[in-house]
């Protein structure tokens, strides 16, 4: 599975966008605290979802005027979680 992390900001916006992603794409969308290594002041919540849902999530966020931060690919390398920026 190719997971991605979308930084959002507030818990309310993250909950709303995750609900819309699940409803409109039928993909998994889980809310989580943004990992400390990615939290650069402000984006305290993120949505973990499938990479295939990212384009749809961006369109949904735009349509409903929801914040949409950076997108990171999540990988496990040598037992360590690594985040690589996609946008």
Buried (B, 14 or more C-beta within 10 A) or exposed (E): EEBBBBBBBBEEBBBBBBEBBBEBBEBBBEBEEBBEEBBEEEBBBBBBBBBEBBEBBBEBBEEEEBBBBBBBBBEEEEEEEEBEEEE
